[in-house]
């Protein structure tokens, strides 16, 4: 990537937040998701179904998470212990990122097939794909992961002249790139202040997070023509 272009984009992003951004812009709703997840997540909760229902929630929109959550809740009803294990494995930071995501997808396929064998009207899809699994990671460890939306990330890499741009989901590449983006974004403290202002004094901003990276990629993809 060309750092000069990255810095230019970050400067433009800062100006956008100050002069043009609106509270209904899509990336802002993730801040509410984060607080619900942080306030409710407990893999050992006695009522795992209720805990999961409260953790993956947003009062503003059902985009991104609704169908995956619906499938997860059906999984819990079918084999709660296995779903607990899936999340324990996914959130085990001692294991490789790609391996955890691949296993979560594999386990979801296994559960889906078992449910299909036992029902006349079966689930059509488990919806546990790379973006939503990375979303769970961002909600669980927000200081280490940003929400991964591949189209926005790919367009951002094109804009900053990165090499070997992935055309399919590449969580490892996003993880490494997001760390770089975050470092430069944090050098502009007014960016967080502008985002906090756009959230209109809600408590959604109190959790340390890398959602600024997700917002930045969204901006780059939607404001460079």
Protein Blocks (a to p, Z undefined) as FASTA:
>chain_A
ZZklmmmmmmmmmmmmmmmpcfklmklmmmmmmmmmmmmgcfkbfblmlmmmmmmgcfkb
cghjlmmmmmmmmmmmmommlmmmmmmmmmmmkbcfklmmmmmmmmmmmmmmmmmmmpfb
dcfbeoiafklmmmmmmmmmmmlbccddfklmmmmmmmnopahiafbdcfklmmmmmmmm
mmmmmmmmmlmmmmmmmnnopaklmpgcfklmmmmmmmmmmmcZZ
